[in-house]
Each structure stands twice: as C-alpha cells, then as structure tokens.
Amino acid sequence: MTFQENISDWQVLLLLCIVLFLMQEYFTSDKMKLAILKKIHYKLAHYIYKGIFQYKLWGVIFAICVKTDYFVEMTKVNSSVLKVVSVIIFVGTYVWLFNVHEEFHTFTHMFEKVWETPYYMIQYDYALKERLNIIVRWEDKLYFRREKSYSSFSLEFIKVWMKDYKSKHAGNRKKNYN
C-alpha cells in the first residue's frame, strides 16, 4: 500500500491548508507579525489574503480539486485527461506565482519603513497634502465620494462602488445599441 491509496485528495488539501497556515502564521521569522496578529481571526484573514494574492493558493487548490473523483463524476471526463488538466493548472499557477510584479513585504519591513522618518519630523504643507491626495485617488478612486465610511469593508463602500460601476457601464450599453 502507498500513501496515495490511504489518503484522499480532500485530506491532502486539508493537510496542505493546515500546514501552510501553521508555517505562515505561527512558525514565521517575522517578529512584528507575531506581535501584531495575536487573535486567530486576524491570522486567518492574513492567511487567506496572502493565500489568494501572494501565493495563488486558490490555483493549487483548484488543481487538486480537478483531479478528485468527485470532479471526475461531476464532469464525466476521463480521469487521465483531468490529471493532465490538473498538472497544467498547477504549472500555470506556479509560472504566474513566480512572475509577480507586486512586492510583498513583511510586517517588520513595513514597520521599519514607517518609522524610518517619524511623522513628527515631516513638514506637512500644501504640496505634501496634494501628493497624499493623488496617492489616495490612485489607490482608492472612490474615497472622496463616500460620505460616511472610509473603509472598503462597509455597506457605504459597496453602494458607492455599485453606483460608480453602473454609471461607467451604462455608457457602454448605449454605445452597443446604436
């Protein structure tokens, strides 16, 4: 008997997620992350965020799910074909993972950069205010349109975003009908 015969794909997936969670959130060398993220739900949110955006964990999970017996039965496709598809998804995910244009920094690095020049030593003037407003507009285009909420995790944000989305796409629909 082999390991593969004794353990299901779902168990491998669960084991993968648990081990990665423990490695990233508890057995990390990032001392500042350990100091800041103490509660389990903070650690889970951070793990999910990094899994989605930095490590492309959803691609690996999808690749494993494609080769499961459940997926074979659901799609009625030969399991050998799905194993090939799974490998292609897996390789594609890792090619994408290693061709990332974004930079991800540790909590320790960010903390050091923030306190490199303390806020009380910065000359706050009109030019700095304008630069900061440009950054805000670039990062969160809807920031100045929200009246009550300054967080992207609010109903106000969703309402403003939906209104903006509808107004942008209403013009596209009119062009298509003409």
N, C-alpha and C positions, 0 to 999 in steps of 0.2 A: 504494500500500500504506500501511496505517496501523499505528501501534504495536500496536493490539489484534490485528491479523492476524498479527503476527510473534512475539508473546509469549503463552504460555499462562497460564491462570488460576493454575496451580500456581507458575509462575515469578513472577507478580505477588505471590502470597502469600509466597513465599520472600524476594523482594526487600523486601517490606514488613517482614517479621520482622527481617531483617538490618539494614535502615536504622534501624528503631526501636531495636534493640539497641545499635547504634553511637551513636545520638543520646542514649539514656538512660544508657548506662554509660560511654562514653568522652568524648563532647562535652557534658558537663554542667557547669553552673556550681557545683555542689555540691562544694566543695573537700574537705570532710570525707569524703564518699563515695569520692572518688578516693583519699584517704589510707587509708581502712579497707578497701575492697574492691579488693584487688590481684590476686587469683587469678581465673582465668577461671570456675571453677565457682562462686565466690561471686557473680560478676557475673551468671552465667546464672540462679542461684537468685533473685537480686534482680529480674532482668528478668522471669522467669516469675511471681514473686509480684506485682509491680506490674502486669504484663500481665493477670493474672487478676482481681485485686481492685480496682485503681485505674482502669486504662484499659479494662477489659472487652474486651480483645483477642480473647478467645475468641468473642465475639459477632460481631466483624468477620470473623474467620477463618471462622466458620460461614456468615456471609452470602456470603462469596466462594465457599466450597465449594458452597453450594446452587445457584449458577448455573453450575457447571462441567459439561462434557459427561459426565463420569463419573457425576455425581449425576443428570443427566437420564436416562441409560441405566439406572441402577440403579432409579429410581423410576417410569420410564415415564410421566412427566408432561411436558406441553408445556413447552419451554424458555422461552417467553414468560411462562407462569404462574410458573415458578421464578424468573425475573428479577424479577417483581413481589414474590414472597415474599422474595427476597434484599434488595430495597430496603426492605421493611417491617421485616425483621430488622435491617438496618443502621440505619435511622432509630430503631427501638425501642431498640437498643443505645446510640445516642448520646443519646437522651432520658434513658435510665437513667443514663448516664455523667454527665450534667450535673445530675442531681437526686440527687446523692450526699449522704448525711447524715454520712458519716465525714469526718474530717480526715486528710490525709496530709501529713506534714512531711518536710523534707529531713534528711539526716544532720547537717548543720551546725546547723539549728534545734534538733534534739533534743540535740546535744552542748552547745549554749549553754544550753538549759534545765536540763539535768542539772547543769551546773557553775555555774549561777546561784547556788545555795546549796550550797556544798561539803558532802559527807557528814559531815565532822568538825565542822561548825558546827551540826548538827541535834541537838537534845536528844532522845535516844532514851529513851522511857519507855513505860509500860504503855499509855497512850492511843494513842500512835503505833503501837505493835505491834498493837493491836486494829484500828486503821484500815487498816494494811497487810494484816492477815489478811482483813478484809472485801473489800478490793480483790482479793486472791488468790482468795477464794471466788467472787467475781463473775466474774473473768476466766477462771479455770480451776477449775471446780467439783470436779474430781477430784484436785486437787493433794494434798490431805491424805489421800487414800485410797491413793495409790501408796506402796509401802514402799521400793522400790529405785531408782526413777527419778524425776527431777524435770523431765524433758524430754518434750515431746509427740512426739518422734521416737524412740520406743523401743517394744519389744515389751511392756514393762510397761504403758505408757500404753494401748496397743491392747487388752490383756487387761482392764484395769480399765474402759475405755470400753465394751467389748462386754458385760461383766458388768453394768454400770450400765444400758446400753441394753436388755438383755434383761429386767432386773428392772422397769424402767419400763413396758415394753410387755407384760409378762406379765399385769399387772392389766387392761390394755385388752382383751386377748384373752378373759379370763374374763368381763368385762362384756358382751362381744358375744355370748357363748354363752348367757347367762342370759336 
